[in-house]
Amino acid sequence: MLVTLSAVALFGVLTAVLIRSRHVSPLAALAVFLFGFFTADTGASTAIRDMCRAIAGALNSIT
């Protein structure tokens, strides 16, 4: 069975788990969220998106 999950949902769940387990403070999670939010508005977003697609493709070809 193939399951498709967006990166936003995946990182959102991961952040929630880390906050609940007290590995990350809410302030640190907010800083990471804002960094990602503002990075998405820059020219670096295309390179980051391409890198994530390449990694996902490489992982997909392994399995």
Biopython code that builds the backbone (N, CA, C, O; Angstrom):
import numpy as np
from Bio.PDB.StructureBuilder import StructureBuilder

atoms = [
    (1, "MET", "N", (0.830, -1.174, 0.000)),
    (1, "MET", "CA", (0.000, 0.000, 0.000)),
    (1, "MET", "C", (0.878, 1.242, 0.000)),
    (1, "MET", "O", (1.811, 1.350, 0.796)),
    (2, "LEU", "N", (0.584, 2.161, -0.878)),
    (2, "LEU", "CA", (1.357, 3.387, -1.003)),
    (2, "LEU", "C", (0.631, 4.519, -0.297)),
    (2, "LEU", "O", (-0.542, 4.773, -0.572)),
    (3, "VAL", "N", (1.310, 5.194, 0.601)),
    (3, "VAL", "CA", (0.721, 6.305, 1.341)),
    (3, "VAL", "C", (1.510, 7.560, 1.010)),
    (3, "VAL", "O", (2.737, 7.583, 1.112)),
    (4, "THR", "N", (0.798, 8.596, 0.615)),
    (4, "THR", "CA", (1.438, 9.871, 0.315)),
    (4, "THR", "C", (1.111, 10.848, 1.442)),
    (4, "THR", "O", (-0.047, 11.012, 1.825)),
    (5, "LEU", "N", (2.151, 11.489, 1.962)),
    (5, "LEU", "CA", (1.995, 12.421, 3.074)),
    (5, "LEU", "C", (2.795, 13.664, 2.757)),
    (5, "LEU", "O", (3.955, 13.575, 2.357)),
    (6, "SER", "N", (2.189, 14.817, 2.930)),
    (6, "SER", "CA", (2.914, 16.044, 2.631)),
    (6, "SER", "C", (3.985, 16.304, 3.687)),
    (6, "SER", "O", (3.866, 15.877, 4.835)),
    (7, "ALA", "N", (5.012, 16.998, 3.280)),
    (7, "ALA", "CA", (6.109, 17.325, 4.198)),
    (7, "ALA", "C", (5.615, 18.224, 5.323)),
    (7, "ALA", "O", (6.104, 18.131, 6.449)),
    (8, "VAL", "N", (4.656, 19.088, 5.032)),
    (8, "VAL", "CA", (4.125, 19.981, 6.065)),
    (8, "VAL", "C", (3.450, 19.167, 7.163)),
    (8, "VAL", "O", (3.655, 19.428, 8.348)),
    (9, "ALA", "N", (2.650, 18.188, 6.774)),
    (9, "ALA", "CA", (1.972, 17.353, 7.772)),
    (9, "ALA", "C", (2.986, 16.535, 8.560)),
    (9, "ALA", "O", (2.872, 16.408, 9.779)),
    (10, "LEU", "N", (3.972, 15.983, 7.873)),
    (10, "LEU", "CA", (4.986, 15.173, 8.535)),
    (10, "LEU", "C", (5.765, 15.980, 9.565)),
    (10, "LEU", "O", (5.930, 15.537, 10.701)),
    (11, "PHE", "N", (6.246, 17.159, 9.180)),
    (11, "PHE", "CA", (7.018, 17.978, 10.104)),
    (11, "PHE", "C", (6.127, 18.575, 11.196)),
    (11, "PHE", "O", (6.594, 18.816, 12.309)),
    (12, "GLY", "N", (4.873, 18.809, 10.894)),
    (12, "GLY", "CA", (3.945, 19.282, 11.925)),
    (12, "GLY", "C", (3.747, 18.256, 13.012)),
    (12, "GLY", "O", (3.774, 18.590, 14.197)),
    (13, "VAL", "N", (3.547, 17.001, 12.624)),
    (13, "VAL", "CA", (3.382, 15.921, 13.596)),
    (13, "VAL", "C", (4.679, 15.725, 14.380)),
    (13, "VAL", "O", (4.648, 15.551, 15.598)),
    (14, "LEU", "N", (5.806, 15.753, 13.690)),
    (14, "LEU", "CA", (7.094, 15.596, 14.362)),
    (14, "LEU", "C", (7.319, 16.701, 15.392)),
    (14, "LEU", "O", (7.787, 16.430, 16.498)),
    (15, "THR", "N", (6.991, 17.932, 15.040)),
    (15, "THR", "CA", (7.145, 19.050, 15.973)),
    (15, "THR", "C", (6.229, 18.875, 17.178)),
    (15, "THR", "O", (6.642, 19.120, 18.311)),
    (16, "ALA", "N", (4.995, 18.456, 16.942)),
    (16, "ALA", "CA", (4.057, 18.255, 18.047)),
    (16, "ALA", "C", (4.559, 17.166, 18.995)),
    (16, "ALA", "O", (4.461, 17.312, 20.213)),
    (17, "VAL", "N", (5.091, 16.085, 18.445)),
    (17, "VAL", "CA", (5.617, 14.999, 19.286)),
    (17, "VAL", "C", (6.817, 15.482, 20.091)),
    (17, "VAL", "O", (6.935, 15.167, 21.275)),
    (18, "LEU", "N", (7.699, 16.236, 19.467)),
    (18, "LEU", "CA", (8.878, 16.727, 20.185)),
    (18, "LEU", "C", (8.505, 17.711, 21.292)),
    (18, "LEU", "O", (9.131, 17.723, 22.352)),
    (19, "ILE", "N", (7.491, 18.533, 21.047)),
    (19, "ILE", "CA", (7.061, 19.468, 22.089)),
    (19, "ILE", "C", (6.426, 18.709, 23.245)),
    (19, "ILE", "O", (6.696, 19.013, 24.407)),
    (20, "ARG", "N", (5.585, 17.726, 22.941)),
    (20, "ARG", "CA", (4.915, 16.958, 24.002)),
    (20, "ARG", "C", (5.908, 16.139, 24.817)),
    (20, "ARG", "O", (5.713, 15.950, 26.017)),
    (21, "SER", "N", (6.971, 15.648, 24.180)),
    (21, "SER", "CA", (7.960, 14.863, 24.919)),
    (21, "SER", "C", (9.011, 15.757, 25.585)),
    (21, "SER", "O", (9.952, 15.264, 26.206)),
    (22, "ARG", "N", (8.843, 17.047, 25.450)),
    (22, "ARG", "CA", (9.709, 18.059, 26.060)),
    (22, "ARG", "C", (11.150, 18.011, 25.551)),
    (22, "ARG", "O", (12.076, 18.398, 26.264)),
    (23, "HIS", "N", (11.335, 17.537, 24.321)),
    (23, "HIS", "CA", (12.651, 17.602, 23.697)),
    (23, "HIS", "C", (12.881, 18.960, 23.044)),
    (23, "HIS", "O", (14.021, 19.361, 22.813)),
    (24, "VAL", "N", (11.797, 19.658, 22.749)),
    (24, "VAL", "CA", (11.864, 20.983, 22.123)),
    (24, "VAL", "C", (10.899, 21.889, 22.875)),
    (24, "VAL", "O", (9.757, 21.513, 23.141)),
    (25, "SER", "N", (11.363, 23.069, 23.209)),
    (25, "SER", "CA", (10.475, 24.001, 23.899)),
    (25, "SER", "C", (9.547, 24.667, 22.878)),
    (25, "SER", "O", (9.875, 24.737, 21.693)),
    (26, "PRO", "N", (8.402, 25.150, 23.328)),
    (26, "PRO", "CA", (7.492, 25.837, 22.408)),
    (26, "PRO", "C", (8.141, 27.045, 21.724)),
    (26, "PRO", "O", (7.845, 27.329, 20.564)),
    (27, "LEU", "N", (9.013, 27.749, 22.426)),
    (27, "LEU", "CA", (9.680, 28.898, 21.826)),
    (27, "LEU", "C", (10.618, 28.465, 20.695)),
    (27, "LEU", "O", (10.675, 29.120, 19.654)),
    (28, "ALA", "N", (11.344, 27.376, 20.894)),
    (28, "ALA", "CA", (12.220, 26.861, 19.836)),
    (28, "ALA", "C", (11.398, 26.386, 18.640)),
    (28, "ALA", "O", (11.794, 26.599, 17.494)),
    (29, "ALA", "N", (10.262, 25.747, 18.897)),
    (29, "ALA", "CA", (9.397, 25.302, 17.806)),
    (29, "ALA", "C", (8.858, 26.502, 17.023)),
    (29, "ALA", "O", (8.762, 26.451, 15.797)),
    (30, "LEU", "N", (8.515, 27.560, 17.715)),
    (30, "LEU", "CA", (8.047, 28.772, 17.041)),
    (30, "LEU", "C", (9.152, 29.374, 16.188)),
    (30, "LEU", "O", (8.894, 29.821, 15.070)),
    (31, "ALA", "N", (10.375, 29.394, 16.696)),
    (31, "ALA", "CA", (11.494, 29.931, 15.928)),
    (31, "ALA", "C", (11.733, 29.113, 14.666)),
    (31, "ALA", "O", (11.999, 29.676, 13.605)),
    (32, "VAL", "N", (11.641, 27.787, 14.771)),
    (32, "VAL", "CA", (11.831, 26.930, 13.597)),
    (32, "VAL", "C", (10.701, 27.140, 12.598)),
    (32, "VAL", "O", (10.936, 27.178, 11.390)),
    (33, "PHE", "N", (9.475, 27.277, 13.098)),
    (33, "PHE", "CA", (8.338, 27.525, 12.219)),
    (33, "PHE", "C", (8.506, 28.838, 11.459)),
    (33, "PHE", "O", (8.298, 28.890, 10.247)),
    (34, "LEU", "N", (8.877, 29.884, 12.165)),
    (34, "LEU", "CA", (9.054, 31.180, 11.512)),
    (34, "LEU", "C", (10.204, 31.162, 10.520)),
    (34, "LEU", "O", (10.120, 31.787, 9.463)),
    (35, "PHE", "N", (11.283, 30.448, 10.851)),
    (35, "PHE", "CA", (12.400, 30.311, 9.915)),
    (35, "PHE", "C", (11.926, 29.649, 8.626)),
    (35, "PHE", "O", (12.236, 30.123, 7.533)),
    (36, "GLY", "N", (11.182, 28.565, 8.750)),
    (36, "GLY", "CA", (10.660, 27.876, 7.573)),
    (36, "GLY", "C", (9.684, 28.739, 6.797)),
    (36, "GLY", "O", (9.692, 28.743, 5.566)),
    (37, "PHE", "N", (8.851, 29.466, 7.508)),
    (37, "PHE", "CA", (7.866, 30.331, 6.863)),
    (37, "PHE", "C", (8.543, 31.430, 6.043)),
    (37, "PHE", "O", (8.145, 31.696, 4.909)),
    (38, "PHE", "N", (9.551, 32.055, 6.610)),
    (38, "PHE", "CA", (10.228, 33.126, 5.890)),
    (38, "PHE", "C", (11.182, 32.593, 4.820)),
    (38, "PHE", "O", (11.417, 33.273, 3.821)),
    (39, "THR", "N", (11.729, 31.405, 5.003)),
    (39, "THR", "CA", (12.578, 30.792, 3.987)),
    (39, "THR", "C", (11.775, 30.452, 2.744)),
    (39, "THR", "O", (12.291, 30.529, 1.629)),
    (40, "ALA", "N", (10.512, 30.077, 2.928)),
    (40, "ALA", "CA", (9.657, 29.722, 1.794)),
    (40, "ALA", "C", (9.430, 30.906, 0.873)),
    (40, "ALA", "O", (9.053, 30.721, -0.283)),
    (41, "ASP", "N", (9.649, 32.098, 1.353)),
    (41, "ASP", "CA", (9.417, 33.300, 0.557)),
    (41, "ASP", "C", (10.689, 33.788, -0.142)),
    (41, "ASP", "O", (10.667, 34.833, -0.792)),
    (42, "THR", "N", (11.788, 33.055, -0.019)),
    (42, "THR", "CA", (13.052, 33.476, -0.617)),
    (42, "THR", "C", (13.377, 32.643, -1.844)),
    (42, "THR", "O", (12.645, 31.713, -2.183)),
    (43, "GLY", "N", (14.455, 32.968, -2.497)),
    (43, "GLY", "CA", (14.902, 32.205, -3.648)),
    (43, "GLY", "C", (15.443, 30.843, -3.275)),
    (43, "GLY", "O", (15.592, 29.979, -4.140)),
    (44, "ALA", "N", (15.740, 30.634, -1.998)),
    (44, "ALA", "CA", (16.265, 29.343, -1.545)),
    (44, "ALA", "C", (15.189, 28.260, -1.536)),
    (44, "ALA", "O", (15.507, 27.072, -1.488)),
    (45, "SER", "N", (13.936, 28.655, -1.580)),
    (45, "SER", "CA", (12.863, 27.661, -1.490)),
    (45, "SER", "C", (12.884, 26.679, -2.661)),
    (45, "SER", "O", (12.574, 25.501, -2.480)),
    (46, "THR", "N", (13.237, 27.138, -3.836)),
    (46, "THR", "CA", (13.299, 26.244, -4.998)),
    (46, "THR", "C", (14.402, 25.202, -4.820)),
    (46, "THR", "O", (14.187, 24.020, -5.089)),
    (47, "ALA", "N", (15.559, 25.626, -4.376)),
    (47, "ALA", "CA", (16.665, 24.689, -4.168)),
    (47, "ALA", "C", (16.335, 23.686, -3.063)),
    (47, "ALA", "O", (16.648, 22.502, -3.192)),
    (48, "ILE", "N", (15.711, 24.146, -1.984)),
    (48, "ILE", "CA", (15.343, 23.260, -0.886)),
    (48, "ILE", "C", (14.294, 22.257, -1.346)),
    (48, "ILE", "O", (14.379, 21.074, -1.017)),
    (49, "ARG", "N", (13.310, 22.720, -2.104)),
    (49, "ARG", "CA", (12.267, 21.825, -2.616)),
    (49, "ARG", "C", (12.859, 20.781, -3.555)),
    (49, "ARG", "O", (12.481, 19.611, -3.492)),
    (50, "ASP", "N", (13.781, 21.189, -4.426)),
    (50, "ASP", "CA", (14.432, 20.244, -5.336)),
    (50, "ASP", "C", (15.261, 19.213, -4.573)),
    (50, "ASP", "O", (15.283, 18.037, -4.939)),
    (51, "MET", "N", (15.943, 19.650, -3.512)),
    (51, "MET", "CA", (16.740, 18.729, -2.712)),
    (51, "MET", "C", (15.842, 17.701, -2.011)),
    (51, "MET", "O", (16.180, 16.518, -1.954)),
    (52, "CYS", "N", (14.705, 18.150, -1.480)),
    (52, "CYS", "CA", (13.776, 17.226, -0.823)),
    (52, "CYS", "C", (13.207, 16.225, -1.823)),
    (52, "CYS", "O", (13.045, 15.050, -1.495)),
    (53, "ARG", "N", (12.907, 16.672, -3.024)),
    (53, "ARG", "CA", (12.420, 15.749, -4.059)),
    (53, "ARG", "C", (13.486, 14.736, -4.440)),
    (53, "ARG", "O", (13.177, 13.564, -4.654)),
    (54, "ALA", "N", (14.739, 15.171, -4.529)),
    (54, "ALA", "CA", (15.834, 14.251, -4.870)),
    (54, "ALA", "C", (16.021, 13.208, -3.774)),
    (54, "ALA", "O", (16.217, 12.029, -4.067)),
    (55, "ILE", "N", (15.962, 13.628, -2.528)),
    (55, "ILE", "CA", (16.105, 12.687, -1.421)),
    (55, "ILE", "C", (14.935, 11.706, -1.402)),
    (55, "ILE", "O", (15.132, 10.507, -1.205)),
    (56, "ALA", "N", (13.716, 12.213, -1.608)),
    (56, "ALA", "CA", (12.553, 11.332, -1.635)),
    (56, "ALA", "C", (12.654, 10.338, -2.789)),
    (56, "ALA", "O", (12.302, 9.168, -2.635)),
    (57, "GLY", "N", (13.128, 10.794, -3.933)),
    (57, "GLY", "CA", (13.305, 9.898, -5.068)),
    (57, "GLY", "C", (14.357, 8.829, -4.803)),
    (57, "GLY", "O", (14.190, 7.672, -5.187)),
    (58, "ALA", "N", (15.439, 9.227, -4.144)),
    (58, "ALA", "CA", (16.489, 8.261, -3.805)),
    (58, "ALA", "C", (15.983, 7.232, -2.803)),
    (58, "ALA", "O", (16.275, 6.042, -2.930)),
    (59, "LEU", "N", (15.222, 7.688, -1.800)),
    (59, "LEU", "CA", (14.667, 6.754, -0.835)),
    (59, "LEU", "C", (13.633, 5.825, -1.475)),
    (59, "LEU", "O", (13.522, 4.655, -1.110)),
    (60, "ASN", "N", (12.891, 6.359, -2.422)),
    (60, "ASN", "CA", (11.893, 5.558, -3.120)),
    (60, "ASN", "C", (12.549, 4.471, -3.965)),
    (60, "ASN", "O", (12.011, 3.370, -4.086)),
    (61, "SER", "N", (13.700, 4.770, -4.545)),
    (61, "SER", "CA", (14.373, 3.788, -5.385)),
    (61, "SER", "C", (15.062, 2.699, -4.556)),
    (61, "SER", "O", (15.344, 1.619, -5.075)),
    (62, "ILE", "N", (15.333, 2.964, -3.294)),
    (62, "ILE", "CA", (15.961, 1.976, -2.413)),
    (62, "ILE", "C", (14.964, 0.865, -2.083)),
    (62, "ILE", "O", (15.319, -0.313, -2.069)),
    (63, "THR", "N", (13.731, 1.245, -1.821)),
    (63, "THR", "CA", (12.732, 0.245, -1.397)),
    (63, "THR", "C", (12.045, -0.366, -2.529)),
    (63, "THR", "O", (11.181, -1.221, -2.339)),
]
sb = StructureBuilder()
sb.init_structure("model")
sb.init_model(0)
sb.init_chain("A")
sb.init_seg("    ")
for serial, (resi, resn, name, xyz) in enumerate(atoms, 1):
    if name == "N":
        sb.init_residue(resn, " ", resi, " ")
    sb.init_atom(name, np.array(xyz, "f"), 0.0, 1.0, " ", f" {name:<3s}", serial, name[0])
structure = sb.get_structure()
